[in-house]
Amino acid sequence: MRSNQSDEPADDDRTGEEPVNGAPPRLAALTANVRAAPIRGLSTKLLWLTILFVMIAEVLLFVPSVANTRMRWLQDRLNTAAAASVVIDGLQDMRLPQPIREDTLMATGTKAIALRKDGMSRMLVSSDMPPEVTHQYDLSDVSPVEAIIDAFDELLFGGNRIIRVYGPVGGNPDMVIDVVLEDAPLHQAMLIYARNIFLLSLLISVITAALVFFAINRIMIRPIQRMTENMQAFSGDPENPARIIAPRPVGDELGFAEQHLAGMQTQLQSTLRQQRHLADLGLAVSKINHDMRNILASAQLVSDRLASLADPMVKMLAPKLLRSIDRAVAYSGEVLAYGHAREAQPTRRFINLHALSNEVREILSEEAGSAIEFRIEMEQGLEVEADSEQLFRVLYNLSRNAVEALRADLETEASLVRRVTISAARQGSVVEIHVADTGPGMPEKARENLFQPFRGSARSGGTGLGLAIARELVIAHGGTIALADSASHGTTFRIELPDQPLPISNYRALA
């Protein structure tokens, strides 16, 4: 049995830290850090990530839109120049005065306008021509990639260039308008457009982030903070039922998480209560065990003196008394040892199972009296490979549980059959043992917690340690133990003990 009275210091003592507000120091410090630095919280990270992602989306939209803005600006200049060229072309027999030419160029924002028509090119209007044109653009055939490249070239490096732009008039490939102009207005227009897009994107990002922040904060962050605070409070006082989280009536993932958290906290409280019972029992038994050993030691001395007497009756009963006291000395530490240390590995030898079962019957017959019948149904020479002392404890615990169940019915009806039967048979290398009784049967609650200490008892005041110890000893032998289904009333336990396999060297020696 595992006791909480240990010589080792607790975790808090080892670290030299004291619990803060009932919570472990590490958890309390972590929670304090989160509260003291909200900039590192999930909600703040969510806000910045939303702004970043919206800005990235706006940048992806900005790339084609700025190229489209440049193309529209240039196309507008061509359309304006084309409109002017139609008028000028209709006056081709007249020489335009210089003021009219300057007004035309100023209206179109160009330095020169030329018209190619029917394979012939004609300069319609021009001002002082620059020494050279640095860039030329054909708007009749521009791919999206070229438009994006040219747009960013203009945005980043333009502003002091003389460019030539030409393209068809009204979709007519036989009439091409050709203009020469400065790119400073285009560069300025693109900068204004980029600034406006940036400010608009930033505004959209902040608004979107704020909406997402408040929505996610209400839907996710607050429930997560609620669970975090509950876990901190629960860790400070895990045995307080009021610290169990109350799940919200929602059907989302966080609602399911709260339900599972509440279930785990409930189960943990049950486990803690069980562990506390174990610790309290271990402390009590450790105190009783010391005095009990002294009493049994005195009883052993008295039994030894009785065995030396010449009375025939004493000589017949003294060996049984000595064996009972020896077992009592060994069993006095059984409850204390359970859960505190593993059982010793069985020393397996072939033993007579019928003789061992008969020994169990003799001891229990003395305790139960003549009201309960004991039967042994097996061959007298049946042998099983097991530790005799441990197998005795298994059969004794199961049979004694059966006796206790039958004793409860002693005052109900005298005609009831009260019988405990130990039967066994060998099937190949496995010996199958049954311990059955004609009692009222195993209650449903005891079936659900079978073989669990302090939970699997079938009677009031029982500890359930007998079945738990029996299961541990059977498993140590490589066997199995289970509650067998019975068509009639009563309880039957089935034990299967296999023979110990021989080493390979033994098989080679036999061969």
Steps between C-alpha positions, in 0.01 A plus 500: 500500500642832397513752780552871472719493806834499322847597606552671166416870488214617287558675171450843654759422766747381241483820303489725803185668365177558683160457337344825387129539576468126543642424153837344418764775473590428138139521384433811709813669365402413143151639548641816659736548204214466252291754686793740544594487131179505293699582188609136494146369539311307235258785439780747426675254271171438323453874446843548346475188288164612363643839405801332338291254300261768376796715396650205313168448323488870410854483364402209279209709372718813468743343251250455212300808595799737475585354159140552392512861628806575286343341193181702548698822543697442178189389314321818607788705358478309173123544482532873563771528236289293260205736545724797427656322203159455336445875506849578385485237226186665365694825467797345326489756218531784746810597692410530870616808683756445774262595788252237383774236489617585850144490631453158339819360653415648838150351487637155420798528733742399225803651324417360159213318329546293184245303303576195289224438250490288188869419534597868521618684809425868558609730783187684603630728774825530688690728733866510572597133462726357768845379398401135554208278602605266783216247493244383245175316567270330254150481652366278226656184639592504871509180708402509870855424608642779282238740633596421862873530430457831319274632775750433780783632283309824462401509868851440632726668242278729292422869528765654274460309175382581152288215377337408173161331503310377198196291430201459264221756490155360584623144452589569132844347432541712184490822699765532773545799725853569617578743783810617679461626856669541836434229758503733802118532511469123465752443777320746726163341430636155581654622827168652604321180406752288700462731800123481486507122464737471799284718723185322388662160557619605843151623589340178373759294688438680828122477465515133398747420777284676756189308390687170493665580831176572684327201339781251567565648843140435597473161330843353583733711713260559789403129530870406486580757770208362702638146473851623586378681811292197598801269463705735718227510765450123479873433540495712816225289660433190288283334765246783508194405289425870447821531295371266227426702188135540399489430123316755288195373310664533157572239238832624365848358558564719805172385651608137453840588649329645808286187534808276478685725746210475745501121458875479560477724805218288642698182439812657649309599814374143533855370456634749755237395751593137444869579538428689820310198632795282404741736672288519814461123507871454442578729791254316725622156398863599543420591861299184562750278323778574748293404803341204321838349423598519866175329604543226240862449604381437853235261366771312311700451819193368681419268206855363501464414870160337434655290226748359753222360721430127495121529472386322180230759425752780539747324272225464235385861514832673569638472141183656359519775758863566418428517126209737560713729716782495242256599230353768725849645545547504122152636432529777759704694248284409202283811500801719572697342218221530244567797272824583686717238336453226248443145616803276502550294187342156548728205573328246278508129576258218437265471798200284581201722439259268681709511820532880477123540450436268794721721717291802400184307584627403846582859595175646371295217653630603840388858432164427334393205713257235379254744341699511177596191300837475325562278200815415311433356155824398330735207469700442815822480302439819294819704487545866408824689449471802730628669813321308775478793740371744239251252355377430853435872542308510173274209592464620858398854397244375247360237737486741791308752286256219422465419871431865581231511229336185638516624859283796404217256423525298822212686666271529196392141432622181663420280200742675267794295374828657601788336322847595382656282230859493379530302179788461256609304194803495275467574129837448338748738656231711669325429830153653524374569854146603598400646837120505518239573765121482525464851637289790372743581217715798420324841511508709183708774663758246612512357145576842356796549738616140516860448622532870594600560862252692715247502215442137408363375833166317484410561865470801724822577685713291264817633343518293184867431566451123495405493132763762409776298669377175344509656153851636554631161612333312212640743243846457656465131413417588138139393553156657479214546745147602412144491624337208319143528378268271691155385395392463865536714810837543660844615396771309315856614440706327232879484526728373224860425595736390222810295566824690491653463151828313487813678376622407153804331652269253677334404174842440345598282796181294463563460131 
